[in-house]
Structures are given as C-alpha cells and as structure tokens.
Amino acid sequence: MQPLQVRVTSLAKLPALLDALTRAGYLAVQARRDVIEIHRTPSSADAREDLKVFLRIWKTMNPDAPAEVL
C-alpha cells in the first residue's frame, strides 16, 4: 500500500493530529512541513474512506485545524 497523505492547514495542531492518529491505530509520520503520511491504518478494507471519516471527526473537534486527504 502506498502511504496516504494528509495536508494540515494549522501547523500548530499538526503534533496533536499526529498523536490522535497514533492513538487511533494509524502509523503516521510527518513527511513535510504540512503533510502527514499514513503508512498503516487500523482497517485496510477501505483505508482512504476510514481516514476521511477520522478527519471529519477531527475537524468537528478542532474546527480551527482542518486537514484533508490528498
């Protein structure tokens, strides 16, 4: 599986998003200043869709720090 990428709009919240992803079972690393790469997801059945759902929940809890799957 090629890593999924997430663009983060709030660099100040990037560490918190990395932490949240890790606690949820994702293997996530900061790839660039504003990009997180996801190398493993809790469920590989539809990893991209699962990640989108996770980010919608993240945005609800962190409206000042939206992130999007690239």
C-alpha angles and dihedrals in degrees: 000000000000112000117265114231129218123195114214119207097193110057090189090062096045094095091050091051091048089051093048092049092049093049089051092056101263122134098224131170134178105253100175137000092281103016131087120195120212112210098172133018130200089245123029095189092094104353096170094052092045090052091049090054091049090051092049089056090045090052091050090053094038107033091167092057112051119174131191137203111244 
